[in-house]
């Protein structure tokens, strides 16, 4: 549809209004428009700050253990899911 109306004056005016509104939002609320790279960098920095903290290490370990137990439970109690996981594993070998 965009190609069909790319030269239409009303479409062009609307597209310009949208561009202006987006620029205003980004200027007024810069914290709302964060890139994936910025989020990744913030997360990495936060993790570096606590990487040696025993409480953090325990929380990470507990979370991993809970995930593994959840997966084990699902595979033990859902035959179809277990079959699908087995097929995927065979395909990846």
NORDAMO-V406733 format. One record per residue. N is the residue number from 0. NEAR is the number of other ideal C-beta (glycine too) atoms within 12 Angstrom. Layout:
BEGIN
n=N near=NEAR
n=N near=NEAR
END
This chain:
BEGIN
n=0 near=7
n=1 near=11
n=2 near=8
n=3 near=8
n=4 near=14
n=5 near=13
n=6 near=11
n=7 near=14
n=8 near=11
n=9 near=12
n=10 near=17
n=11 near=15
n=12 near=13
n=13 near=16
n=14 near=18
n=15 near=14
n=16 near=14
n=17 near=14
n=18 near=14
n=19 near=14
n=20 near=14
n=21 near=16
n=22 near=15
n=23 near=14
n=24 near=15
n=25 near=16
n=26 near=13
n=27 near=12
n=28 near=12
n=29 near=13
n=30 near=12
n=31 near=12
n=32 near=16
n=33 near=15
n=34 near=12
n=35 near=10
n=36 near=10
n=37 near=15
n=38 near=14
n=39 near=13
n=40 near=14
n=41 near=16
n=42 near=15
n=43 near=14
n=44 near=13
n=45 near=14
n=46 near=17
n=47 near=13
n=48 near=12
n=49 near=17
n=50 near=15
n=51 near=10
n=52 near=14
n=53 near=11
n=54 near=12
n=55 near=17
n=56 near=15
n=57 near=13
n=58 near=16
n=59 near=17
n=60 near=14
n=61 near=14
n=62 near=14
n=63 near=14
n=64 near=14
n=65 near=14
n=66 near=14
n=67 near=14
n=68 near=14
n=69 near=16
n=70 near=17
n=71 near=16
n=72 near=14
n=73 near=17
n=74 near=20
n=75 near=13
n=76 near=12
n=77 near=15
n=78 near=12
n=79 near=12
n=80 near=18
n=81 near=18
n=82 near=13
n=83 near=15
n=84 near=19
n=85 near=15
n=86 near=13
n=87 near=13
n=88 near=12
n=89 near=10
n=90 near=9
n=91 near=8
n=92 near=7
END
